Amino acid sequence: MLTFYYNQGNSFTEWVSDKMEEMVVAHNMIDSPGSTELPNGLSATDLPVLTDGHESWKTEGEIKSFLNQLHGDLKLSTSLQSDACHIDPDSSGECL
């Protein structure tokens, strides 16, 4: 799950929220000025930060790059999935 920590709502925060909603990925948006909910080693002055629990992206450029790459990967994955149905010759109402 992705978690985005921020200390004030702005256009970048809205972009991140919209991007994650568009991709339909599990995520949390945490407004945390001075909060103790920050990942290890981070303070409120480091915000905004996006993390997956293992890696963190700490600048707007890194965050945008990661989310755009993830979005591209998800689109590719979706395009490679097949919704094809091979009709059973003995029962035309069923897929094999």
C-alpha positions in Angstrom: 0.0 0.0 0.0 1.2 3.5 -0.8 1.2 6.2 1.9 1.5 9.8 1.1 2.5 12.1 4.0 2.1 15.8 3.6 1.9 18.8 5.8 -0.4 21.1 3.8 -2.9 20.6 1.0 -1.8 22.2 -2.2 -2.0 21.6 -6.0 0.7 18.9 -5.8 -1.1 17.1 -3.0 -4.3 17.2 -5.0 -2.4 15.8 -8.1 -1.0 12.9 -6.0 -4.4 12.1 -4.6 -6.1 12.3 -8.1 -3.3 10.2 -9.7 -3.7 7.4 -7.1 -7.5 7.5 -7.4 -7.2 7.3 -11.2 -4.8 4.2 -10.9 -7.1 2.6 -8.4 -4.3 1.7 -6.1 -4.6 1.1 -2.3 -3.3 4.2 -0.6 -3.5 6.5 2.4 -3.2 10.2 2.4 -2.0 11.4 5.8 -1.9 15.1 6.7 0.7 15.1 9.3 2.2 18.5 10.3 4.3 17.6 13.3 2.7 14.2 13.5 4.3 11.2 15.1 2.9 9.0 12.3 5.8 9.6 10.0 8.0 6.7 8.8 11.3 6.0 10.5 13.8 8.8 10.2 11.5 11.4 8.7 10.3 14.6 10.2 7.6 17.1 9.3 10.3 19.2 7.5 10.9 16.3 5.0 7.3 16.3 3.7 5.9 15.5 1.3 6.9 11.9 1.2 5.5 8.9 -0.6 6.3 5.5 0.7 5.4 1.9 0.0 6.7 0.7 3.4 10.1 -0.3 1.9 11.1 2.7 -0.3 10.5 6.4 0.0 10.3 9.1 -2.5 11.0 12.5 -1.0 10.8 15.2 -3.7 8.0 16.3 -5.9 10.1 15.2 -8.9 10.8 11.7 -7.5 7.1 11.3 -6.5 5.8 12.3 -9.9 8.3 10.1 -11.7 7.4 7.1 -9.6 3.7 7.6 -9.9 3.9 8.2 -13.7 6.0 5.0 -14.1 3.6 3.0 -11.9 0.7 4.3 -13.9 2.3 3.2 -17.2 3.1 -0.2 -15.7 -0.5 -0.7 -14.6 -1.8 0.4 -18.0 0.5 -2.1 -19.7 -0.5 -4.9 -17.3 -4.2 -4.2 -18.0 -3.6 -4.2 -21.8 -2.0 -7.6 -21.6 -4.9 -9.2 -19.8 -7.5 -11.1 -21.9 -11.2 -11.0 -21.5 -11.6 -13.6 -24.2 -14.1 -16.4 -23.9 -13.8 -19.6 -25.9 -17.3 -20.9 -26.4 -17.9 -24.5 -25.5 -19.1 -26.2 -28.7 -21.4 -28.5 -26.7 -23.0 -25.6 -24.7 -23.0 -22.3 -26.5 -23.8 -20.4 -23.3 -20.6 -21.4 -21.5 -17.0 -20.4 -21.8 -14.2 -23.0 -21.7 
